[in-house]
Amino acid sequence: MLPHSIHPTRRTLMAAGAALALPAMAQQQSKAPLPNVLAPNPAELRKALADFTQGRKAQAEGLDLDVPMLADNPSGVPVKVKVMLPINAQDWCEEIIVLAELNPAPLACRLQFTAAAGTAEAAVRVRLTQSQTVHALARMKSGKLLAASQAVTVSASGCGM
């Protein structure tokens, strides 16, 4: 005999020997491995780089990237980017992007500037899935590309926490 504290519908199901089960189709699908949504996406990184550079080569001087070498909070790693070249009415930084190469979505930040800004610098926080290299690229009005990168070691995973 079933205890009276069980809901009447549940008692009926249990008394009849019924069991809840997934449909056969769902059982088959659950056996297939799920894609790792936190895995690095090198194709997306290449696409972001190609879209930004448009086949041009970036120079290693003129862009300052400040990222801690050890990130104790991977959910909010501070990133500071500053264009060190002179900003004037003829040549200014139009755009800066920050890429985290081993994140599932590598484009972490996109910043746009005008000549009226007078400077091209920003401070943001990015989430990192694992230890990796953070890249920053800047495009000047003249078409010149600037690049900088910094390796970052994270103490735990920032995505999926």
C-alpha positions as CSV (number, residue, x, y, z in Angstrom):
1,M,0.0,0.0,0.0
2,L,1.3,3.5,-0.9
3,P,1.5,6.2,1.7
4,H,-1.3,8.8,1.6
5,S,1.2,11.7,1.4
6,I,2.0,10.9,-2.2
7,H,0.1,13.0,-4.8
8,P,-2.9,11.0,-6.1
9,T,-1.7,11.2,-9.7
10,R,1.7,10.0,-8.7
11,R,0.2,7.2,-6.7
12,T,-1.8,6.1,-9.8
13,L,1.3,6.1,-11.9
14,M,3.3,4.1,-9.4
15,A,0.5,1.7,-8.7
16,A,0.2,0.9,-12.4
17,G,3.9,0.4,-12.7
18,A,4.4,3.3,-15.1
19,A,7.8,4.9,-15.5
20,L,8.8,8.1,-17.0
21,A,11.2,7.7,-19.9
22,L,12.6,9.8,-22.7
23,P,11.3,9.0,-26.2
24,A,13.6,6.7,-28.2
25,M,14.7,9.6,-30.4
26,A,15.8,11.7,-27.4
27,Q,17.7,8.7,-26.0
28,Q,19.6,8.2,-29.2
29,Q,20.5,11.9,-29.4
30,S,21.7,12.0,-25.9
31,K,24.3,9.4,-26.7
32,A,25.9,11.6,-29.4
33,P,28.7,13.8,-28.1
34,L,27.7,17.4,-27.7
35,P,30.0,20.0,-29.3
36,N,32.3,21.8,-26.9
37,V,30.9,25.4,-27.0
38,L,33.8,26.6,-24.9
39,A,36.5,25.3,-27.3
40,P,38.8,27.7,-29.2
41,N,37.5,28.8,-32.6
42,P,40.6,29.3,-34.8
43,A,38.5,29.9,-37.9
44,E,36.6,32.8,-36.2
45,L,40.0,34.2,-35.1
46,R,41.3,34.1,-38.6
47,K,38.1,35.7,-39.9
48,A,38.3,38.5,-37.4
49,L,42.0,39.2,-38.3
50,A,41.3,39.1,-42.0
51,D,38.3,41.4,-41.8
52,F,40.3,43.9,-39.8
53,T,43.6,43.8,-41.6
54,Q,42.2,43.3,-45.1
55,G,45.5,41.7,-46.1
56,R,47.7,44.4,-44.8
57,K,50.7,43.9,-42.5
58,A,50.5,45.4,-39.0
59,Q,53.6,47.1,-37.4
60,A,54.6,46.1,-33.9
61,E,55.4,49.7,-32.7
62,G,52.9,52.4,-31.8
63,L,50.3,50.5,-29.8
64,D,50.6,49.9,-26.1
65,L,48.7,46.9,-24.6
66,D,48.6,46.5,-20.8
67,V,47.2,43.2,-19.6
68,P,48.3,41.4,-16.4
69,M,50.5,38.4,-17.0
70,L,48.5,36.5,-14.3
71,A,44.8,37.0,-14.1
72,D,43.3,36.0,-10.8
73,N,39.7,36.7,-12.0
74,P,39.3,35.4,-15.6
75,S,35.8,36.6,-15.7
76,G,37.0,40.2,-15.8
77,V,40.6,40.6,-17.0
78,P,41.6,44.3,-17.3
79,V,42.9,45.3,-20.7
80,K,44.2,48.8,-21.5
81,V,45.0,49.8,-25.1
82,K,46.6,53.1,-26.1
83,V,47.8,54.3,-29.5
84,M,51.2,56.0,-28.9
85,L,51.4,57.7,-32.3
86,P,50.5,61.4,-32.6
87,I,46.8,62.0,-33.2
88,N,46.0,65.0,-35.4
89,A,43.3,66.1,-37.9
90,Q,45.1,64.3,-40.8
91,D,45.8,61.0,-39.0
92,W,43.9,59.5,-36.0
93,C,43.0,56.0,-34.8
94,E,39.7,54.9,-36.4
95,E,39.3,51.6,-34.7
96,I,40.8,49.2,-32.1
97,I,39.9,45.6,-31.7
98,V,40.9,43.2,-28.8
99,L,41.1,39.5,-29.6
100,A,41.4,36.6,-27.1
101,E,42.8,33.9,-29.4
102,L,41.6,30.8,-27.5
103,N,38.1,32.1,-26.6
104,P,35.1,30.5,-28.4
105,A,34.3,34.0,-29.7
106,P,37.7,35.6,-30.1
107,L,36.6,39.2,-30.7
108,A,36.4,40.5,-27.2
109,C,36.0,44.2,-27.9
110,R,35.7,46.7,-30.8
111,L,36.2,50.4,-30.2
112,Q,35.8,53.2,-32.7
113,F,37.2,56.7,-32.5
114,T,37.0,60.1,-34.3
115,A,39.6,62.8,-34.7
116,A,37.6,64.8,-32.1
117,A,38.6,62.3,-29.4
118,G,42.1,63.7,-29.4
119,T,43.5,60.4,-28.1
120,A,42.9,56.7,-28.8
121,E,42.9,54.8,-25.5
122,A,40.5,52.6,-23.7
123,A,40.3,50.3,-20.7
124,V,37.9,47.3,-20.7
125,R,37.5,44.0,-19.0
126,V,37.4,40.8,-21.0
127,R,36.5,37.2,-20.1
128,L,39.1,34.5,-20.8
129,T,38.3,30.8,-21.1
130,Q,41.9,29.7,-20.4
131,S,45.5,30.9,-20.4
132,Q,46.2,32.5,-23.8
133,T,47.5,35.4,-25.7
134,V,45.5,38.6,-26.0
135,H,46.0,40.7,-29.2
136,A,45.1,44.3,-29.9
137,L,45.1,45.8,-33.3
138,A,44.5,49.5,-34.3
139,R,43.7,51.0,-37.7
140,M,44.8,54.6,-38.4
141,K,43.0,56.9,-40.8
142,S,46.1,56.7,-43.0
143,G,45.6,52.9,-43.3
144,K,48.5,52.1,-41.1
145,L,47.9,49.0,-38.8
146,L,49.4,48.7,-35.3
147,A,49.5,45.5,-33.3
148,A,50.5,44.4,-29.8
149,S,50.0,41.1,-27.9
150,Q,50.5,39.8,-24.4
151,A,50.4,36.3,-22.9
152,V,48.0,35.9,-20.0
153,T,47.9,33.0,-17.5
154,V,44.5,32.5,-15.9
155,S,43.9,30.8,-12.6
156,A,40.5,29.3,-13.6
157,S,38.1,29.2,-16.5
158,G,36.2,32.5,-17.0
159,C,33.6,31.2,-19.4
160,G,31.1,28.6,-18.1
161,M,31.7,29.5,-14.4
